[in-house]
């Protein structure tokens, strides 16, 4: 398993260059990748992402982080058989910081595991999970892009926030 994580670490091209890009572009590319599976499971995806929000960083890695979070939200919505399943993706500017939020209505994350979900090898998907998706997402955001990723329960689900 350690070798798998090392392979994923090396997947991110160390020679890739930082660039300024629209958050909206990364979000729409992520949705395009996941569109067919979201439609298949009848999950409503709501996007509120103004064109004015730009960040400076690694666009493909940021896109991968978004894909990982939305994919996990899709998995829990399906596993929990949530009716009227929804994923909301939106951007807010708070205290001069641009934050991307990804929120679902799958009931939230159990408090007993909340502090473990970014740990390597931790999974609640015992039949098919590897426990590296959110770990890699955290590495991308916090180590590669010098950002912050957090999760909390809000309303009727979980909400991830990404600040770069």
N, C-alpha and C positions, 0 to 999 in steps of 0.2 A: 504494500500500500504506500509506503514511503517513496518507492520508486515512481509510482503513479503520480504522486504530488509533485515530485521533482520534474517529471516529464511535463506536467501542466505548467509548472513555473517556467520551464525552458520554451514552452510554446509561444510565450509572448516575446516577440522579436526584440532583443536588447538594442538593436540599431534603429528601431522605429522612432520617429521624431514626434515631439509634442506639436500640437497645432491648435489653433482656435477653431471651434466648431459649434454649431447650433445644437443645443440639447434636443430640440425637436427632431432634427435629422436622425440622431441616435435612437430616439424613442420610436420613430416611424420605421426605421430599419429593423428594430427588435420586433415590433408588431408584425411586420411583413414576414419575418422568419417564423413566428409562432401563429400566424393568422389561421392556417388550416386546422390546427389542433384546437385552438380556441373556439372556432366555429363548430367543429365536430362535437365539442362538449357543451355547446350552447352557452358559452361564457361571454357576457357582455363586457367589452373593453371600452372604457371612457377615457379620452385623452383631452387634457387642457394644458396645452404647452405653447406659450406665445413664442413667436419667431424671434423676439428680441433677446432671448436668453442664450448667451454664449458662455462657453467655458474653454479653458486652455488645458489640454492634456492629451491623452492617447485615446483617440476616437474609437478604435476597434475594441480596445479593452473595456472602455466605458459601455459600449454596446453589449459586450459579453456579460457584464455585470447586470445590466437591465434584463437581458434574456434569462439569466439564471434566476433572478427574483421573480419575474413574471411566470416562468416555467414552474417554479416551486408553488406559487400561488395557484396556478392551474391544477397542479397535482393535488393540493389539499382540498380545493373546491370539489374536484371529482371524487376523491376518497371519502369526503364527508357528505357527498350527495346533496350539496347545497342547491336549493331551488332559487331561481333568479340570481345565479352566480354572477358576480361583478368584480372586475379589476379596474381601479381608477389610477391613472397616471397623470400627475399634475406637477407644475412647478410654481414655487412661491419665492418671492424675494423677501427675506426677513433680515432686518438689521444689515442691509447692504450685502447679504450673502444669498446666493442662488441655491435653492435646495430642490431636488427632485424627490417626489413622494410616489410610492407605489403601494396602493392600499387594496385589500381584498375584503370580502364579507364572509370569510370561512370560519368565523367564531373566535379567532385570535390564537395566540400561542400559549400553551400551558405554562404557568409561572414556574413550574419545577424544571423546565428545560430552557427557559428564556435566555439564561446566561451561557448556554452550551451550543446554541444553534450555529455559531460561527467557528466552532472547534473542528479541527480535522477529524475525519472518520465518524463524526456524530450524525446519525440519521434516524428519522422516524419512519423511513420507507424501507423497512427491513427486507422486503422481497426484491426490491430493485434499486435501492439507493446506495450510494458509495460514501456519502458524508463529506464530499469535497466541494460541492457546488457553492455553498455559502462561504465556506472557508476561502475558496479561490476568489470569490466576489470581494470579500474583505481585503485580501491581499491586493487585488487590483485597485480598489478605491483608496485604501489607507497607505499601502507601501509604494505602489507604482505611481499613484496620482496625488499623494499627500493630502487625501481627503478624509472624510469621516462618514462612516455608515452606522446607522442605528436602527433599531426596531422597537416598536412598542405596540401594545394593544390599544385600539381606539374604536369606539362605537361597537360594531359587530364583527371586527376582524383585526388583522395585523396591518401595520403601516411601516414600511421601510423608508428611511430618509437617507439621501446621499447628498453630501455637501463636498464640492471640490473647489 
